[in-house]
């Protein structure tokens, strides 16, 4: 059974390097100081999210459906992956997300007034937006 190599030292939290590689067929081995790919260091939850994100071709609406989570939650998970890959997430993105949530809530209220949504359904959608 093969295990996923840890990317972070459990003692000090530093990024781990690979010091030995081996070929399972001819048993050749290489020793040195190798760096694993950036994605290999992602926590399992982030890696699963990235797989779904790629499967959905980056379409956030499809990611929402696939994972059963709200738009803000998808954006939050994406921001976490971006940070875990060592990039910065601009603060203005957060302000934009708040505006999108506000617009979504207004749309839900309009759907209630038009009779397209029951108050219970609307409450569930708003709850998802806030999660």
C-alpha positions in Angstrom: 0.0 0.0 0.0 1.3 3.4 -0.9 0.8 6.5 1.3 0.7 10.2 0.4 4.0 11.8 1.5 3.4 14.5 4.0 4.4 18.0 2.8 4.9 19.6 6.2 7.1 18.5 9.1 5.0 17.3 12.0 7.6 18.6 14.4 8.4 22.2 13.3 5.9 22.9 10.5 8.6 23.5 7.9 8.1 22.3 4.3 9.6 18.8 3.8 11.9 17.9 0.9 12.3 14.5 -0.7 15.7 13.0 -0.1 15.4 9.6 -1.9 13.6 8.4 -5.1 13.3 4.9 -6.2 12.2 3.0 -9.3 9.8 0.1 -8.4 10.7 -1.7 -11.6 14.5 -1.8 -11.7 15.1 -0.7 -8.1 17.4 2.2 -9.1 17.5 4.8 -6.4 18.5 8.5 -6.4 19.5 10.4 -3.3 19.6 14.2 -3.1 17.4 17.1 -2.1 14.3 17.1 -4.3 11.3 19.4 -3.9 7.8 18.0 -4.3 5.3 19.7 -6.5 3.3 22.5 -4.9 0.0 20.6 -5.2 1.5 17.6 -3.4 1.8 19.8 -0.3 -1.8 20.8 -0.3 -3.9 19.4 2.5 -6.3 16.6 1.3 -9.4 18.8 1.5 -7.7 21.5 -0.7 -6.6 18.9 -3.2 -10.2 17.5 -3.5 -11.5 21.0 -4.0 -8.9 21.6 -6.7 -10.0 18.4 -8.5 -13.7 19.4 -8.4 -12.8 22.9 -9.5 -10.8 21.6 -12.5 -13.5 19.0 -13.3 -16.0 21.9 -13.4 -13.6 23.9 -15.6 -13.5 26.7 -13.0 -17.3 27.3 -13.3 -18.1 28.4 -9.7 -21.9 27.6 -10.2 -21.0 24.0 -11.2 -18.6 23.7 -8.2 -21.5 24.9 -5.9 -23.8 22.2 -7.3 -21.1 19.5 -7.2 -20.1 20.2 -3.6 -23.5 21.4 -2.4 -22.0 24.6 -1.0 -22.7 28.3 -1.5 -20.9 30.8 -3.7 -19.1 32.5 -0.8 -18.0 29.1 0.5 -16.6 28.2 -2.9 -14.8 31.5 -3.1 -13.5 31.0 0.5 -12.1 27.5 -0.4 -10.5 28.9 -3.5 -8.9 31.7 -1.6 -7.6 29.1 0.9 -6.0 27.0 -1.9 -4.5 30.2 -3.4 -3.0 31.1 0.0 -1.8 27.5 0.6 0.0 27.7 -2.8 1.9 30.7 -1.5 0.0 33.5 -3.4 -1.7 36.5 -1.9 -5.5 37.0 -2.2 -6.3 40.7 -2.8 -8.5 42.3 -0.3 -10.7 43.9 -3.0 -11.9 40.4 -3.9 -13.6 40.2 -0.5 -15.5 43.5 -1.1 -16.6 42.2 -4.5 -17.8 38.9 -2.9 -19.9 41.0 -0.4 -21.5 42.8 -3.3 -22.3 39.6 -5.1 -23.9 38.2 -1.9 -25.9 41.3 -1.5 -27.1 41.1 -5.1 -28.0 37.4 -4.6 -30.0 38.2 -1.5 -31.9 40.9 -3.3 -32.7 38.5 -6.1 -34.1 36.0 -3.6 -36.3 38.7 -2.1 -37.6 39.6 -5.5 -38.3 35.9 -6.2 -40.4 35.8 -3.0 -42.3 38.9 -4.0 -43.1 37.4 -7.4 -44.2 34.1 -5.7 -41.4 32.1 -7.3 -40.0 31.1 -3.9 -41.6 30.2 -0.6 -40.2 32.0 2.5 -38.8 28.6 3.7 -36.9 28.1 0.4 -35.6 31.6 0.5 -34.4 31.2 4.1 -32.5 28.0 3.0 -30.9 29.9 0.1 -29.9 32.8 2.2 -28.4 30.4 4.8 -26.3 28.8 2.1 -25.1 32.3 0.9 -23.9 33.0 4.5 -22.1 29.7 5.0 
